[in-house]
Amino acid sequence: RAGGGRGGGGGGGHAQVRRAAFSTLSLRYRRSVSTTPPTASPAPPASHVQTVVAPLGPFGTARRIVQREGPMALYKGLTAVYTGIVPKMAIRFVSFEYYRDKLSGFYNSYNALPPHSPPAPSVTFLAGLASGLTEAVAIVTPAEVCKIRMQSQYHSLMDPSQMTHVKYRNVAQTAVLVVREEGPGALYKGVVPTMLRQGCNQAVNFTAYNLFKRQLLTYKRRRAEEAGRSGADVSLDHWQSLVLGGISGGMGPLVNNPLDVVKTRMQRQVVVPGREPKYRGLVQSCVVIAREEGTRALWKGITPRLMR
């Protein structure tokens, strides 16, 4: 179990370098606001003022980032990603196996099944849900707050003069600054949508992957037996595991993207004492985004999320 945690953490660290650019792209793309013609309505409070940016799409957003800030701007927040991903992946897989073993024991005992029976789909779903909630509270939320603050900054990495005015420089400095300016609770902004997102992600991903894997292995065993070979030692090819992982991994974002949009909006806003923040909770944030930008805005950033 510990070896699985170390392997998951190390493998996750390498994967996140490749995914970091899509993470920045997804966040910047979500910040583009659909606008309507100006009206005579009163000016919004200062805490509600937003920069209006014409939506460019994911590829247009990437091109603009590179043109204005340099190619390395796509990797802003990488220190926060790396700081969080190794323990996150380790906690994810260790806790998943722990919860699955415990839940399988209860399930098998309740249904009078042999102790080593394969986990039922409901057991896998609940174990994935619990592991997602665990990682969200333990690691993901503080790391995401720091990452989003760093990724949201507009400054050119090619111009040294602009680097002297950067507010958030690395994950440690960002965490200290957020706590000093906004209090320790600011590192847990958006913890509820983050828990729901991570729980939903892992519940759907683990369940879908194991279901697809079981169905494909059953099919391959049947084909082997029809050909006169033993189906006992049948296993998935590497490319089949890759395809199944990609398909199951894309299901979570399709379901929970509104949670990710709300989480990002809540975590990147700076709370000023005496001013009411624009995004105050999960339901209220969904209502505000849908009213101001349309329901489709809750699925902003889904393309780069699926690509990463």
C-alpha positions, 0 to 999 in steps of 0.5 A: 500500500505504501509502495502504491502511494509512493508510485502514485505520487512520483508518477503524478508529479511527472504527469503534472508538468505536462498538465500544468499548461492546460491548468493555466489555460483552463483558469484564464479561459474561465476568466473571460466574461460574456458581456451584454450591452451596457444598461442604466443600472447602478454601478456594482459595488467595488468588490464586484467589479470585473475586467471584461475580456472577450472570450477567445476559446482555449486556443486563442487564450493560449496564443494570447498568453504566449504573445503577451507573457511568454511561453513559460507563462503557461507554467505559472503556479507549477511550484504549487502544483508540484508541492501538492501533487506528490502528497495528493496522489499518494493520499488518493491511492493509499486512502482509496485502497484503505477505504475499499478494503474496509468497505469490502469487508463490511459489504462481504460480511453483510451479504455473506460473501467470501472474504476475498470476493472482488469489490462490488461497483458500489464499494468502488464508488464509495471508496473513490468518493471518500478518497476524493474528500480526503485529498480535498481537505488534506492537500488539494484546497490549500494548494489550489488557492496558491496555484490559482493566485499565481496563475491569475497574475498578468505579467510577462516572464520575458520582461525582468522589470515586470517580475519586480512587481509580482505579488505571488512568487512561489507557493510558500511565499503565496501561502504566507502572504494569503494567511497574513493578509486574509487569515488562515481560513483563506487557504480553505476558500472554496473547500466545499466545491473542492470536496464535491469536485474531488469526491465526484472525480474519484468516485466516477473515475475509479468506478468507470475504470474498474467497470470498463476493465472488467468488461474488457477482460471478460470479452478477452477471456471469452475470445481466448476460450473460443480460440482454444486458449486458456483465459486465466492469464488474460490481461490488458495491453498497455494501450488498452489501459491507456484508452480506458484511463483516458475515457474514465478520466474524462467522465469526472470533468464532464459531470463536475465542471460547474463545481470547478468553475465556482471553486476557481472564482471563490479561490481567486477573489481577494476578500477585503475587510468591510466588503461583501465578496461577490462569490459567497457559496456554492449555490449563490455562486452558480446563480450569479454566474448563470445570471450574469454570463449564462448557464454555459459559463458553468462549463467554461474551461471544459476543453483544456480540462479534458485535454489535460 
